[in-house]
Amino acid sequence: MSAISPADAAGGESGAGSLEVVLTMPALILLITAVVQFALWSHGRHVALAAAQEAAEMARIDGGSADLGRQRAVDSIAQAAPRLLIGPEVDVWRGAESAGATVRGAVPSLIPGVTLSVSGRAGGPVESFRRPA
């Protein structure tokens, strides 16, 4: 009578667990990378929107200007996420009745060959104080 080895008792499936790990780990790593990339994009979008809102607010106030709004957006980006937005572009305008801002940029890519752009836009009426008639 011969002894049965553990490999024979398992039905010849030795190494099947290793094969499963080899096949599933790349998919798991890709999934985690995609989740982190989405989080970077989402955060970048919120930073761009917040900078646009602050720029528009500065351009809308009584005594405000497009230049003050532009500087406020640049300061906001530098304070909130200095390395998140790549090549931020700030466009601020102020007319007689309305003012607003648009902030555009890109976020770092974890997936080679993928470029993700973000933007935020805000605006509103220019504040003005009028004396009663």
Secondary structure by P-SEA (a helix, b strand, c coil): ccccccccccccccaaaaaaaaacaaaaaaaaaaaaaaaaaaaaaaaaaaaaaaaaaaaacccccaaaaaaaaaaaaaacccccccbbbbbbbbccccccbbbbbccccccccbbbbbbccccbbbbbbbccc
